Amino acid sequence: MSHDPKTYESKYLPDQTTGFVWDFSGGRLVITGTCPECAGRTEHPVPDVMPGAVTKGGSGGASAREDEVPSEVYMRCRCRLPHPGDTRESGGCGAKWVAVRQPGTGS
């Protein structure tokens, strides 16, 4: 699917259960995939999730257990492709959604 340079519109989409990769290879969690609205490539770093530094329940203990990776992450389109009407020049088409991690996915 190629990019759809649709006019920027802030809108919420249904939860997305496919099409995203949950990746720890760069030292922190980054979710990448294709925007379900405009088909632009989007990348979403999750700032507080790093292997060996994820804490559970505020106990202060460090662990990178699989069950501590969030199962859902709020995302927005961050494609770097132009969209008419993006007056803030924030990038993306304005779509927002929750990416739902499927069991056994990611790296």
MODELLER restraints for C-alpha pairs under 7 A, 6 or more apart:
rsr = mdl.restraints
at = mdl.atoms
rsr.add(forms.Gaussian(group=physical.xy_distance, feature=features.Distance(at['CA:1:A'], at['CA:39:A']), mean=6.56, stdev=0.5))
rsr.add(forms.Gaussian(group=physical.xy_distance, feature=features.Distance(at['CA:2:A'], at['CA:39:A']), mean=6.24, stdev=0.5))
rsr.add(forms.Gaussian(group=physical.xy_distance, feature=features.Distance(at['CA:3:A'], at['CA:38:A']), mean=5.70, stdev=0.5))
rsr.add(forms.Gaussian(group=physical.xy_distance, feature=features.Distance(at['CA:3:A'], at['CA:39:A']), mean=4.82, stdev=0.5))
rsr.add(forms.Gaussian(group=physical.xy_distance, feature=features.Distance(at['CA:3:A'], at['CA:40:A']), mean=5.17, stdev=0.5))
rsr.add(forms.Gaussian(group=physical.xy_distance, feature=features.Distance(at['CA:4:A'], at['CA:38:A']), mean=4.79, stdev=0.5))
rsr.add(forms.Gaussian(group=physical.xy_distance, feature=features.Distance(at['CA:4:A'], at['CA:39:A']), mean=6.36, stdev=0.5))
rsr.add(forms.Gaussian(group=physical.xy_distance, feature=features.Distance(at['CA:5:A'], at['CA:38:A']), mean=6.71, stdev=0.5))
rsr.add(forms.Gaussian(group=physical.xy_distance, feature=features.Distance(at['CA:5:A'], at['CA:82:A']), mean=6.42, stdev=0.5))
rsr.add(forms.Gaussian(group=physical.xy_distance, feature=features.Distance(at['CA:5:A'], at['CA:83:A']), mean=5.31, stdev=0.5))
rsr.add(forms.Gaussian(group=physical.xy_distance, feature=features.Distance(at['CA:6:A'], at['CA:38:A']), mean=6.83, stdev=0.5))
rsr.add(forms.Gaussian(group=physical.xy_distance, feature=features.Distance(at['CA:6:A'], at['CA:83:A']), mean=5.89, stdev=0.5))
rsr.add(forms.Gaussian(group=physical.xy_distance, feature=features.Distance(at['CA:7:A'], at['CA:83:A']), mean=5.33, stdev=0.5))
rsr.add(forms.Gaussian(group=physical.xy_distance, feature=features.Distance(at['CA:7:A'], at['CA:84:A']), mean=4.76, stdev=0.5))
rsr.add(forms.Gaussian(group=physical.xy_distance, feature=features.Distance(at['CA:7:A'], at['CA:85:A']), mean=5.75, stdev=0.5))
rsr.add(forms.Gaussian(group=physical.xy_distance, feature=features.Distance(at['CA:7:A'], at['CA:93:A']), mean=6.92, stdev=0.5))
rsr.add(forms.Gaussian(group=physical.xy_distance, feature=features.Distance(at['CA:8:A'], at['CA:83:A']), mean=5.45, stdev=0.5))
rsr.add(forms.Gaussian(group=physical.xy_distance, feature=features.Distance(at['CA:8:A'], at['CA:84:A']), mean=5.91, stdev=0.5))
rsr.add(forms.Gaussian(group=physical.xy_distance, feature=features.Distance(at['CA:8:A'], at['CA:85:A']), mean=5.17, stdev=0.5))
rsr.add(forms.Gaussian(group=physical.xy_distance, feature=features.Distance(at['CA:8:A'], at['CA:86:A']), mean=5.38, stdev=0.5))
rsr.add(forms.Gaussian(group=physical.xy_distance, feature=features.Distance(at['CA:8:A'], at['CA:93:A']), mean=4.60, stdev=0.5))
rsr.add(forms.Gaussian(group=physical.xy_distance, feature=features.Distance(at['CA:8:A'], at['CA:94:A']), mean=5.55, stdev=0.5))
rsr.add(forms.Gaussian(group=physical.xy_distance, feature=features.Distance(at['CA:9:A'], at['CA:93:A']), mean=6.25, stdev=0.5))
rsr.add(forms.Gaussian(group=physical.xy_distance, feature=features.Distance(at['CA:9:A'], at['CA:94:A']), mean=4.99, stdev=0.5))
rsr.add(forms.Gaussian(group=physical.xy_distance, feature=features.Distance(at['CA:9:A'], at['CA:95:A']), mean=6.97, stdev=0.5))
rsr.add(forms.Gaussian(group=physical.xy_distance, feature=features.Distance(at['CA:10:A'], at['CA:94:A']), mean=4.27, stdev=0.5))
rsr.add(forms.Gaussian(group=physical.xy_distance, feature=features.Distance(at['CA:10:A'], at['CA:95:A']), mean=5.73, stdev=0.5))
rsr.add(forms.Gaussian(group=physical.xy_distance, feature=features.Distance(at['CA:11:A'], at['CA:94:A']), mean=6.26, stdev=0.5))
rsr.add(forms.Gaussian(group=physical.xy_distance, feature=features.Distance(at['CA:11:A'], at['CA:95:A']), mean=5.07, stdev=0.5))
rsr.add(forms.Gaussian(group=physical.xy_distance, feature=features.Distance(at['CA:11:A'], at['CA:96:A']), mean=6.17, stdev=0.5))
rsr.add(forms.Gaussian(group=physical.xy_distance, feature=features.Distance(at['CA:12:A'], at['CA:95:A']), mean=5.92, stdev=0.5))
rsr.add(forms.Gaussian(group=physical.xy_distance, feature=features.Distance(at['CA:12:A'], at['CA:96:A']), mean=4.81, stdev=0.5))
rsr.add(forms.Gaussian(group=physical.xy_distance, feature=features.Distance(at['CA:12:A'], at['CA:97:A']), mean=5.84, stdev=0.5))
rsr.add(forms.Gaussian(group=physical.xy_distance, feature=features.Distance(at['CA:13:A'], at['CA:95:A']), mean=6.73, stdev=0.5))
rsr.add(forms.Gaussian(group=physical.xy_distance, feature=features.Distance(at['CA:13:A'], at['CA:96:A']), mean=5.95, stdev=0.5))
rsr.add(forms.Gaussian(group=physical.xy_distance, feature=features.Distance(at['CA:13:A'], at['CA:97:A']), mean=5.10, stdev=0.5))
rsr.add(forms.Gaussian(group=physical.xy_distance, feature=features.Distance(at['CA:14:A'], at['CA:97:A']), mean=6.17, stdev=0.5))
rsr.add(forms.Gaussian(group=physical.xy_distance, feature=features.Distance(at['CA:15:A'], at['CA:97:A']), mean=5.65, stdev=0.5))
rsr.add(forms.Gaussian(group=physical.xy_distance, feature=features.Distance(at['CA:15:A'], at['CA:98:A']), mean=4.78, stdev=0.5))
rsr.add(forms.Gaussian(group=physical.xy_distance, feature=features.Distance(at['CA:15:A'], at['CA:99:A']), mean=5.99, stdev=0.5))
rsr.add(forms.Gaussian(group=physical.xy_distance, feature=features.Distance(at['CA:15:A'], at['CA:100:A']), mean=6.78, stdev=0.5))
rsr.add(forms.Gaussian(group=physical.xy_distance, feature=features.Distance(at['CA:16:A'], at['CA:97:A']), mean=6.88, stdev=0.5))
rsr.add(forms.Gaussian(group=physical.xy_distance, feature=features.Distance(at['CA:16:A'], at['CA:98:A']), mean=6.11, stdev=0.5))
rsr.add(forms.Gaussian(group=physical.xy_distance, feature=features.Distance(at['CA:16:A'], at['CA:99:A']), mean=4.89, stdev=0.5))
rsr.add(forms.Gaussian(group=physical.xy_distance, feature=features.Distance(at['CA:16:A'], at['CA:100:A']), mean=5.95, stdev=0.5))
rsr.add(forms.Gaussian(group=physical.xy_distance, feature=features.Distance(at['CA:17:A'], at['CA:99:A']), mean=6.10, stdev=0.5))
rsr.add(forms.Gaussian(group=physical.xy_distance, feature=features.Distance(at['CA:17:A'], at['CA:100:A']), mean=4.88, stdev=0.5))
rsr.add(forms.Gaussian(group=physical.xy_distance, feature=features.Distance(at['CA:17:A'], at['CA:101:A']), mean=6.56, stdev=0.5))
rsr.add(forms.Gaussian(group=physical.xy_distance, feature=features.Distance(at['CA:17:A'], at['CA:102:A']), mean=6.82, stdev=0.5))
rsr.add(forms.Gaussian(group=physical.xy_distance, feature=features.Distance(at['CA:19:A'], at['CA:33:A']), mean=5.83, stdev=0.5))
rsr.add(forms.Gaussian(group=physical.xy_distance, feature=features.Distance(at['CA:19:A'], at['CA:34:A']), mean=6.75, stdev=0.5))
rsr.add(forms.Gaussian(group=physical.xy_distance, feature=features.Distance(at['CA:20:A'], at['CA:31:A']), mean=6.40, stdev=0.5))
rsr.add(forms.Gaussian(group=physical.xy_distance, feature=features.Distance(at['CA:20:A'], at['CA:32:A']), mean=5.50, stdev=0.5))
rsr.add(forms.Gaussian(group=physical.xy_distance, feature=features.Distance(at['CA:20:A'], at['CA:33:A']), mean=4.52, stdev=0.5))
rsr.add(forms.Gaussian(group=physical.xy_distance, feature=features.Distance(at['CA:21:A'], at['CA:31:A']), mean=5.50, stdev=0.5))
rsr.add(forms.Gaussian(group=physical.xy_distance, feature=features.Distance(at['CA:21:A'], at['CA:32:A']), mean=5.34, stdev=0.5))
rsr.add(forms.Gaussian(group=physical.xy_distance, feature=features.Distance(at['CA:21:A'], at['CA:33:A']), mean=6.37, stdev=0.5))
rsr.add(forms.Gaussian(group=physical.xy_distance, feature=features.Distance(at['CA:21:A'], at['CA:106:A']), mean=5.65, stdev=0.5))
rsr.add(forms.Gaussian(group=physical.xy_distance, feature=features.Distance(at['CA:22:A'], at['CA:29:A']), mean=6.64, stdev=0.5))
rsr.add(forms.Gaussian(group=physical.xy_distance, feature=features.Distance(at['CA:22:A'], at['CA:30:A']), mean=6.03, stdev=0.5))
rsr.add(forms.Gaussian(group=physical.xy_distance, feature=features.Distance(at['CA:22:A'], at['CA:31:A']), mean=4.68, stdev=0.5))
rsr.add(forms.Gaussian(group=physical.xy_distance, feature=features.Distance(at['CA:22:A'], at['CA:32:A']), mean=6.91, stdev=0.5))
rsr.add(forms.Gaussian(group=physical.xy_distance, feature=features.Distance(at['CA:22:A'], at['CA:106:A']), mean=4.32, stdev=0.5))
rsr.add(forms.Gaussian(group=physical.xy_distance, feature=features.Distance(at['CA:22:A'], at['CA:107:A']), mean=6.61, stdev=0.5))
rsr.add(forms.Gaussian(group=physical.xy_distance, feature=features.Distance(at['CA:23:A'], at['CA:29:A']), mean=5.53, stdev=0.5))
rsr.add(forms.Gaussian(group=physical.xy_distance, feature=features.Distance(at['CA:23:A'], at['CA:30:A']), mean=5.31, stdev=0.5))
rsr.add(forms.Gaussian(group=physical.xy_distance, feature=features.Distance(at['CA:23:A'], at['CA:31:A']), mean=6.20, stdev=0.5))
rsr.add(forms.Gaussian(group=physical.xy_distance, feature=features.Distance(at['CA:23:A'], at['CA:106:A']), mean=5.43, stdev=0.5))
rsr.add(forms.Gaussian(group=physical.xy_distance, feature=features.Distance(at['CA:23:A'], at['CA:107:A']), mean=5.19, stdev=0.5))
rsr.add(forms.Gaussian(group=physical.xy_distance, feature=features.Distance(at['CA:24:A'], at['CA:30:A']), mean=6.58, stdev=0.5))
rsr.add(forms.Gaussian(group=physical.xy_distance, feature=features.Distance(at['CA:24:A'], at['CA:107:A']), mean=6.11, stdev=0.5))
rsr.add(forms.Gaussian(group=physical.xy_distance, feature=features.Distance(at['CA:27:A'], at['CA:50:A']), mean=6.08, stdev=0.5))
rsr.add(forms.Gaussian(group=physical.xy_distance, feature=features.Distance(at['CA:27:A'], at['CA:51:A']), mean=6.67, stdev=0.5))
rsr.add(forms.Gaussian(group=physical.xy_distance, feature=features.Distance(at['CA:28:A'], at['CA:49:A']), mean=5.93, stdev=0.5))
rsr.add(forms.Gaussian(group=physical.xy_distance, feature=features.Distance(at['CA:28:A'], at['CA:50:A']), mean=4.19, stdev=0.5))
rsr.add(forms.Gaussian(group=physical.xy_distance, feature=features.Distance(at['CA:28:A'], at['CA:51:A']), mean=6.50, stdev=0.5))
rsr.add(forms.Gaussian(group=physical.xy_distance, feature=features.Distance(at['CA:29:A'], at['CA:45:A']), mean=6.07, stdev=0.5))
rsr.add(forms.Gaussian(group=physical.xy_distance, feature=features.Distance(at['CA:29:A'], at['CA:46:A']), mean=5.47, stdev=0.5))
rsr.add(forms.Gaussian(group=physical.xy_distance, feature=features.Distance(at['CA:29:A'], at['CA:49:A']), mean=5.67, stdev=0.5))
rsr.add(forms.Gaussian(group=physical.xy_distance, feature=features.Distance(at['CA:29:A'], at['CA:50:A']), mean=6.04, stdev=0.5))
rsr.add(forms.Gaussian(group=physical.xy_distance, feature=features.Distance(at['CA:30:A'], at['CA:43:A']), mean=6.84, stdev=0.5))
rsr.add(forms.Gaussian(group=physical.xy_distance, feature=features.Distance(at['CA:30:A'], at['CA:44:A']), mean=5.56, stdev=0.5))
rsr.add(forms.Gaussian(group=physical.xy_distance, feature=features.Distance(at['CA:30:A'], at['CA:45:A']), mean=4.19, stdev=0.5))
rsr.add(forms.Gaussian(group=physical.xy_distance, feature=features.Distance(at['CA:30:A'], at['CA:46:A']), mean=5.88, stdev=0.5))
rsr.add(forms.Gaussian(group=physical.xy_distance, feature=features.Distance(at['CA:31:A'], at['CA:43:A']), mean=5.82, stdev=0.5))
rsr.add(forms.Gaussian(group=physical.xy_distance, feature=features.Distance(at['CA:31:A'], at['CA:44:A']), mean=5.05, stdev=0.5))
rsr.add(forms.Gaussian(group=physical.xy_distance, feature=features.Distance(at['CA:31:A'], at['CA:45:A']), mean=6.24, stdev=0.5))
rsr.add(forms.Gaussian(group=physical.xy_distance, feature=features.Distance(at['CA:32:A'], at['CA:42:A']), mean=5.75, stdev=0.5))
rsr.add(forms.Gaussian(group=physical.xy_distance, feature=features.Distance(at['CA:32:A'], at['CA:43:A']), mean=4.40, stdev=0.5))
rsr.add(forms.Gaussian(group=physical.xy_distance, feature=features.Distance(at['CA:32:A'], at['CA:44:A']), mean=6.22, stdev=0.5))
rsr.add(forms.Gaussian(group=physical.xy_distance, feature=features.Distance(at['CA:33:A'], at['CA:41:A']), mean=5.78, stdev=0.5))
rsr.add(forms.Gaussian(group=physical.xy_distance, feature=features.Distance(at['CA:33:A'], at['CA:42:A']), mean=5.61, stdev=0.5))
rsr.add(forms.Gaussian(group=physical.xy_distance, feature=features.Distance(at['CA:33:A'], at['CA:43:A']), mean=6.69, stdev=0.5))
rsr.add(forms.Gaussian(group=physical.xy_distance, feature=features.Distance(at['CA:34:A'], at['CA:40:A']), mean=5.48, stdev=0.5))
rsr.add(forms.Gaussian(group=physical.xy_distance, feature=features.Distance(at['CA:34:A'], at['CA:41:A']), mean=4.55, stdev=0.5))
rsr.add(forms.Gaussian(group=physical.xy_distance, feature=features.Distance(at['CA:34:A'], at['CA:42:A']), mean=5.73, stdev=0.5))
rsr.add(forms.Gaussian(group=physical.xy_distance, feature=features.Distance(at['CA:35:A'], at['CA:41:A']), mean=6.25, stdev=0.5))
rsr.add(forms.Gaussian(group=physical.xy_distance, feature=features.Distance(at['CA:35:A'], at['CA:42:A']), mean=6.16, stdev=0.5))
rsr.add(forms.Gaussian(group=physical.xy_distance, feature=features.Distance(at['CA:35:A'], at['CA:77:A']), mean=5.80, stdev=0.5))
rsr.add(forms.Gaussian(group=physical.xy_distance, feature=features.Distance(at['CA:37:A'], at['CA:95:A']), mean=6.45, stdev=0.5))
rsr.add(forms.Gaussian(group=physical.xy_distance, feature=features.Distance(at['CA:38:A'], at['CA:93:A']), mean=6.61, stdev=0.5))
rsr.add(forms.Gaussian(group=physical.xy_distance, feature=features.Distance(at['CA:40:A'], at['CA:79:A']), mean=5.20, stdev=0.5))
rsr.add(forms.Gaussian(group=physical.xy_distance, feature=features.Distance(at['CA:40:A'], at['CA:81:A']), mean=6.98, stdev=0.5))
rsr.add(forms.Gaussian(group=physical.xy_distance, feature=features.Distance(at['CA:41:A'], at['CA:79:A']), mean=5.34, stdev=0.5))
rsr.add(forms.Gaussian(group=physical.xy_distance, feature=features.Distance(at['CA:42:A'], at['CA:77:A']), mean=6.01, stdev=0.5))
rsr.add(forms.Gaussian(group=physical.xy_distance, feature=features.Distance(at['CA:42:A'], at['CA:78:A']), mean=5.00, stdev=0.5))
rsr.add(forms.Gaussian(group=physical.xy_distance, feature=features.Distance(at['CA:42:A'], at['CA:79:A']), mean=4.75, stdev=0.5))
rsr.add(forms.Gaussian(group=physical.xy_distance, feature=features.Distance(at['CA:43:A'], at['CA:78:A']), mean=6.53, stdev=0.5))
rsr.add(forms.Gaussian(group=physical.xy_distance, feature=features.Distance(at['CA:44:A'], at['CA:75:A']), mean=6.93, stdev=0.5))
rsr.add(forms.Gaussian(group=physical.xy_distance, feature=features.Distance(at['CA:51:A'], at['CA:64:A']), mean=4.80, stdev=0.5))
rsr.add(forms.Gaussian(group=physical.xy_distance, feature=features.Distance(at['CA:52:A'], at['CA:62:A']), mean=5.59, stdev=0.5))
rsr.add(forms.Gaussian(group=physical.xy_distance, feature=features.Distance(at['CA:52:A'], at['CA:63:A']), mean=4.79, stdev=0.5))
rsr.add(forms.Gaussian(group=physical.xy_distance, feature=features.Distance(at['CA:52:A'], at['CA:64:A']), mean=4.64, stdev=0.5))
rsr.add(forms.Gaussian(group=physical.xy_distance, feature=features.Distance(at['CA:53:A'], at['CA:62:A']), mean=5.12, stdev=0.5))
rsr.add(forms.Gaussian(group=physical.xy_distance, feature=features.Distance(at['CA:53:A'], at['CA:63:A']), mean=6.15, stdev=0.5))
rsr.add(forms.Gaussian(group=physical.xy_distance, feature=features.Distance(at['CA:53:A'], at['CA:64:A']), mean=6.80, stdev=0.5))
rsr.add(forms.Gaussian(group=physical.xy_distance, feature=features.Distance(at['CA:54:A'], at['CA:62:A']), mean=5.78, stdev=0.5))
rsr.add(forms.Gaussian(group=physical.xy_distance, feature=features.Distance(at['CA:54:A'], at['CA:63:A']), mean=5.69, stdev=0.5))
rsr.add(forms.Gaussian(group=physical.xy_distance, feature=features.Distance(at['CA:54:A'], at['CA:64:A']), mean=5.99, stdev=0.5))
rsr.add(forms.Gaussian(group=physical.xy_distance, feature=features.Distance(at['CA:54:A'], at['CA:68:A']), mean=6.93, stdev=0.5))
rsr.add(forms.Gaussian(group=physical.xy_distance, feature=features.Distance(at['CA:55:A'], at['CA:61:A']), mean=5.77, stdev=0.5))
rsr.add(forms.Gaussian(group=physical.xy_distance, feature=features.Distance(at['CA:55:A'], at['CA:62:A']), mean=5.40, stdev=0.5))
rsr.add(forms.Gaussian(group=physical.xy_distance, feature=features.Distance(at['CA:55:A'], at['CA:63:A']), mean=6.47, stdev=0.5))
rsr.add(forms.Gaussian(group=physical.xy_distance, feature=features.Distance(at['CA:56:A'], at['CA:68:A']), mean=6.93, stdev=0.5))
rsr.add(forms.Gaussian(group=physical.xy_distance, feature=features.Distance(at['CA:71:A'], at['CA:100:A']), mean=5.82, stdev=0.5))
rsr.add(forms.Gaussian(group=physical.xy_distance, feature=features.Distance(at['CA:71:A'], at['CA:101:A']), mean=4.95, stdev=0.5))
rsr.add(forms.Gaussian(group=physical.xy_distance, feature=features.Distance(at['CA:72:A'], at['CA:98:A']), mean=6.30, stdev=0.5))
rsr.add(forms.Gaussian(group=physical.xy_distance, feature=features.Distance(at['CA:72:A'], at['CA:99:A']), mean=5.56, stdev=0.5))
rsr.add(forms.Gaussian(group=physical.xy_distance, feature=features.Distance(at['CA:72:A'], at['CA:100:A']), mean=4.53, stdev=0.5))
rsr.add(forms.Gaussian(group=physical.xy_distance, feature=features.Distance(at['CA:72:A'], at['CA:101:A']), mean=6.04, stdev=0.5))
rsr.add(forms.Gaussian(group=physical.xy_distance, feature=features.Distance(at['CA:73:A'], at['CA:98:A']), mean=5.48, stdev=0.5))
rsr.add(forms.Gaussian(group=physical.xy_distance, feature=features.Distance(at['CA:73:A'], at['CA:99:A']), mean=5.31, stdev=0.5))
rsr.add(forms.Gaussian(group=physical.xy_distance, feature=features.Distance(at['CA:73:A'], at['CA:100:A']), mean=6.75, stdev=0.5))
rsr.add(forms.Gaussian(group=physical.xy_distance, feature=features.Distance(at['CA:74:A'], at['CA:97:A']), mean=5.94, stdev=0.5))
rsr.add(forms.Gaussian(group=physical.xy_distance, feature=features.Distance(at['CA:74:A'], at['CA:98:A']), mean=4.38, stdev=0.5))
rsr.add(forms.Gaussian(group=physical.xy_distance, feature=features.Distance(at['CA:74:A'], at['CA:99:A']), mean=6.34, stdev=0.5))
rsr.add(forms.Gaussian(group=physical.xy_distance, feature=features.Distance(at['CA:75:A'], at['CA:96:A']), mean=5.70, stdev=0.5))
rsr.add(forms.Gaussian(group=physical.xy_distance, feature=features.Distance(at['CA:75:A'], at['CA:97:A']), mean=5.40, stdev=0.5))
rsr.add(forms.Gaussian(group=physical.xy_distance, feature=features.Distance(at['CA:75:A'], at['CA:98:A']), mean=5.78, stdev=0.5))
rsr.add(forms.Gaussian(group=physical.xy_distance, feature=features.Distance(at['CA:75:A'], at['CA:99:A']), mean=6.73, stdev=0.5))
rsr.add(forms.Gaussian(group=physical.xy_distance, feature=features.Distance(at['CA:76:A'], at['CA:94:A']), mean=6.88, stdev=0.5))
rsr.add(forms.Gaussian(group=physical.xy_distance, feature=features.Distance(at['CA:76:A'], at['CA:95:A']), mean=5.64, stdev=0.5))
rsr.add(forms.Gaussian(group=physical.xy_distance, feature=features.Distance(at['CA:76:A'], at['CA:96:A']), mean=4.14, stdev=0.5))
rsr.add(forms.Gaussian(group=physical.xy_distance, feature=features.Distance(at['CA:76:A'], at['CA:97:A']), mean=6.24, stdev=0.5))
rsr.add(forms.Gaussian(group=physical.xy_distance, feature=features.Distance(at['CA:77:A'], at['CA:92:A']), mean=4.82, stdev=0.5))
rsr.add(forms.Gaussian(group=physical.xy_distance, feature=features.Distance(at['CA:77:A'], at['CA:93:A']), mean=6.09, stdev=0.5))
rsr.add(forms.Gaussian(group=physical.xy_distance, feature=features.Distance(at['CA:77:A'], at['CA:94:A']), mean=6.11, stdev=0.5))
rsr.add(forms.Gaussian(group=physical.xy_distance, feature=features.Distance(at['CA:77:A'], at['CA:95:A']), mean=5.50, stdev=0.5))
rsr.add(forms.Gaussian(group=physical.xy_distance, feature=features.Distance(at['CA:77:A'], at['CA:96:A']), mean=6.42, stdev=0.5))
rsr.add(forms.Gaussian(group=physical.xy_distance, feature=features.Distance(at['CA:78:A'], at['CA:91:A']), mean=5.71, stdev=0.5))
rsr.add(forms.Gaussian(group=physical.xy_distance, feature=features.Distance(at['CA:78:A'], at['CA:92:A']), mean=4.58, stdev=0.5))
rsr.add(forms.Gaussian(group=physical.xy_distance, feature=features.Distance(at['CA:79:A'], at['CA:91:A']), mean=6.22, stdev=0.5))
rsr.add(forms.Gaussian(group=physical.xy_distance, feature=features.Distance(at['CA:79:A'], at['CA:92:A']), mean=4.69, stdev=0.5))
rsr.add(forms.Gaussian(group=physical.xy_distance, feature=features.Distance(at['CA:80:A'], at['CA:91:A']), mean=5.63, stdev=0.5))
rsr.add(forms.Gaussian(group=physical.xy_distance, feature=features.Distance(at['CA:80:A'], at['CA:92:A']), mean=6.21, stdev=0.5))
rsr.add(forms.Gaussian(group=physical.xy_distance, feature=features.Distance(at['CA:81:A'], at['CA:92:A']), mean=6.66, stdev=0.5))
rsr.add(forms.Gaussian(group=physical.xy_distance, feature=features.Distance(at['CA:83:A'], at['CA:92:A']), mean=6.84, stdev=0.5))
rsr.add(forms.Gaussian(group=physical.xy_distance, feature=features.Distance(at['CA:83:A'], at['CA:93:A']), mean=5.93, stdev=0.5))
